[in-house]
């Protein structure tokens, strides 16, 4: 195996000059740089990255912990690991552009694995770490003891670790406002479980939009139709039947996610109810396989997973460059994607 001394002899320069070329030192002239690179290629020399990182304290490695790989299973309309994979893709795009190498480790579905993975990343001298959560939630993980610069994606903690999360309240607020602008005042909301932070925030956004538009909040129009423990069609069917039996039924049903909206399309069509002529539907997430595959295409809110990943990666790079930085929780905009599942009442009237 060739050494740095072999490269120096082949190129007719000193080992120190070869080292400067490897470290991209601007003090080396272009002609000399090309000569050294040609020698490296001819000899097939591979730099000892580990030794160089020990000297510079910069390994060029960034760690990422996720459950996306073990969570990603075939079968459901939306595989569970998909959100995390989009976030990982965003992180990877930024890291590739920066020249850093991203090391991805999966928890295997075990929360206890995280501490072990952090320890492994420390042993590999990563410059920083990004933890990616499957859904918007608060976490309590052993980051402070790890002495690794850390950024959270799709989650947050109480320690002030930099975190990037979707703006769930603003997303549902903007969606509800646009639905009201389309002429609707009886707007129902089939929520996900109230144990989710996102559900509470989105419900706040829904109420805020109604209040600003002078529409009284009606609790009869809000029903939980999907929780971690209960995802049965019977629960959702009961919620839908409740809404349709109301003395003044809704003209729009907002759903906690696009998967729920997909199921709602089926329930309504079996009952002979046309979308959007008889009732309008909106979702949340913007899973294109669902939203653009339905007829009519589904109005929804785009959860900015890719943007969360990119923002988290940029933050970590800035922390690495500064070697310090204050923690912050940043809300990433969740824009409305308007499609044909919402009827403009003015057009029909």
N, C-alpha and C positions, 0 to 999 in steps of 0.2 A: 504494500500500500504506500502510495506516494506521501511525502511529508512536505511541510512548508519549505524545508531546506532544498528539497528536490526541485520544487517550483522556482525558487530563487536562482538555483544554479542553471536551470533550463532557460530562464528568462534573462540571465545575466544581471541580476539585481540582488540587493541584500534581502534577507528574510524580513527585515523591518519594513521594507518597501512593499513586499507581498502582503504583510499584515495590514498596512495602510490601505491597500487596494481592497482587501477583504472587508475592511471597516468603512469603506467608501469615504476615505479621507480626501478632502479637496486639495491637499498639499501635493498630491501626486499628479504629474503631467499626463495629458491624455495619451500621448504616444507610449509612455511607460505603462500606463494602465492597460492599454490594449495588448501590449506585449505580455504582461503578467496574466491577463485573462486567457490569452491564447495558450500560454504554458499550462495553466490550470486545466483547460479543456483537453489539451494533448495528453497530459499525464493522468487525467481522470481524478484529479485531487478533490477530496471531500473535506471541507474545513471541519475542525473539531468544535461544533457549536456549543457543546456542553462546557468545554474549557473556556471558550470565549465569553460565554454568559457568566461564568464564575468570576471572571476578571471585571466585566463591565456591569455586573448585577442586572443585566437585561437579557432575558432568555428569548424574547420575541414570541413567547407563548401566552395565550389567554385561555382560561378555563371556562366552560359553560356546563351547568348542571340542569338537567331537564328530565321529565318523565315521558317525553313525546314518543320515544321509540317503543317503550314497553306498553304505553297506553294506546298506541296506534294498532287497531285491530280491524279486520274486515267484518262487514255485516251492516252496521248502522248507516243511515243516510249520511251522517256526519261522523267520521271516526273520532273517538275521544281525543287522540293526540294531535289533531289537525291544528288547533290554535297555536300550540307550542311550536309545531314545525314551521309555521309562518313566522313566528317570532325569531326562531333560530335562523331562518333564512335571512331575515333582516340583519341580524347580528353578523352573520357570516359575510354578507355583502360588504359591510363597512370594514370588517377586519381584513378581508382580502385586499381591499383598496389601500389599507394602511400598511400592508406588508407583514402583519402579525399572523401567526398560525393559531387557529382556533381548535382547541381540544374539547371534544364533546363527550360528556359522561352521562349515562342514563341511570336513574334511581332504581330501575327495575320494579317500580311500583311500591318501593319500601321507603318510607320517610326516614327510617333509621340509617339508610345508606348514605344520606347526605353528608354526615360528619366524616365518614370514612373517605368519601370522594374528595372533600375539602382537604383532608390530610394528604391524600395522594397527589392532589394538585400542588400542594406546598412542596412535596418531595421533588416534583418536576419543575419547581421554581417558576411557576406561572407569575406573570406580572400583574394579573388581575383576574377577577371572577365575575361571571354573570349568572344569576339564578333565575330560571324561567318557570313560572307557575302556569298551570292549566287554565285557571280562571282567576278573576280579580278577587284577591283575598289578602288577609293579614297573615303573616308568617312569623315564626319564632325559631330562627335557625342560628347555629353557633358561628356566626360570621365574625363577631367582635373578637373572639379568642383566636381567630385564624391568622390575624395580621396580614390578610390579603385584601387589597383594594377591591371592593365589592359593589356591584350595581344590581338592583332587582328589576325584573321585567314582568309585568302583569300581576304584581303583588307589592306589598309594602310591610314595614315592621315599625316598632315603636322606638327603635334605636337611632333613627335619623339616617339610615342607610339610603343613598340616592335610589329613587324608585320611579318607574314609569308605568302609568296605569291608564286605562281608557277613561274618558270623561263620560261616564254612564248617565249621570244626571242631565248633562247638556244634550246628550244624544236623544234621550226620550223626550226631553223638552222640545227640541227642534222638530222632531217627528210629529208630536202632538200639535204644535203650532201650525205646521204645514197642513195637517189633516183638517184643522179648524178653518184654515184659510181656504180649503177646498169646499167649505160649506157645511161641515159636519159639526154637530153639537152633542150628539149621543155617542160617545166614544168609549167602548169597553176595553178592558185590559186584562188579558189572561197572563198571569205572572208566573215566573219560576218560583222556587221556594223562598220564603222570607228569610231563611238562614243565610242566603247569599247577600253580600254587600251590594252587588250590582242591582239586585231587585229593589232594595230599599232606596238606592240612589235614583233608579229609573222611575220608581213610583213618585218620588219627590219631584222629579222633572215633569212627569205627567200632571201632577196636581198644580205645579207652578204655572204650566201653560194654560190650564183651565182657568185658574184664578185671574191671570193677566187678561184673559179674553172674556171675563165676566160670566163664565160658566160654572155653576155650582157643582162641586165634587159629589158624586153619587156612589156610595160604597157598594151598592147593588151591582154596579157595572164592573167591579174588580173581583176577580176570582183567581185563586192559585190553582193551576192545572198541571203542574209538573214539579216534583221535588226529587231529591236524591233517593228517597225511600219509595216513592210512588210515581212511576212513569206510565201507569196503565191507561189504556184508551178509555176505560170506564170512568176514571176520574175526570178526564178531559171532556168526555161526552156529557157527564153530569153538569160540568161548568157551562158548557155551550147551551144545553137545554135550559138551564137557569136563565141565561141571558135572553134567549129567544122567547121565554114565557113572560118576561117583564111586560107590564102594561104599556110601557114605552120602550121597545127594544132598541138596541144600538144599531146605528147605521155603519159603524166601523168596529172591528175587533183587532186590537193590537195584541201581538203575541210576544212572549218573553224571549223567544228565539225563532230562527227560521225552521228548525225541525218541528217545533210546535205548529207553526203556520202550515207546514206540509201536511201534518195530520189533520189540521182544521179544514183544509181544502177537501180532503177525503170525506170527512164527516158531513160537511155542508152539501157536497155533491150527491151523496147517498140520500140526503133528505130533499133533493131537488132544488136546493137553494143556489142561485147563480151568483158568481163572483165576477165583477163587482156590481152587477145590476141590482141584485137583491141585498147584498151586504159586502162591504169592502174589508180587506184584510191587509195587515202590515206585520212584518216580522222584525227581527233584530239579529245581526251578525254579518249579513251579506255573504253567505256561503253560495258562491255562484252556481254550484251544481244543483242547488235547490232554487234559488231566486230566479235564475234565468231559464231553468228547466220547467218551471210551472207555467200553466196557462190560466189566466194572464200572469205575466212575470210579476214577481213580488216586490212591492215597496218595502224598504227595510232601512236599517241603520248599519253603516259599515264599521265593524270593530277593527281598529287600525293596528292589527297584529304586526304587520311588516314594519310600520312606522315606529311601533313600540320597540321592536328589536333594534332598528337602526339608531333610535335616540339613545337607548341604553348603551349600545356599543360606542357611540360618539362620546357619551359621558365618561365611560370607563377610560377611553383613550386620553381624554383631557385630564383625568385624575392621574393616569400613569405619567403623563408629561409633566404635570405640576407636582406630583408626589404628595399632594394634599388637596383638600377641597371639602366644602361643607355639604352635608346631606340635604336632599330636597325631594319632595314628592311632586312629580310633574304629571299633569293631566294631558293626555293626547286626544285631540279632537276626533269625535266620532260623527262623521257627516251623514246626512240622510241621502239615500239613493232612491229616487222617486221613479216608480214604474206604474204599470197599468192596473194594479190590483185595488187602487183607490179611485172611486168614482167622484168626479167633480159634480157636485149636486147642481150647480148653476147650469151645467151642460144638459142636465136631465130635466130641468124644470121648466 
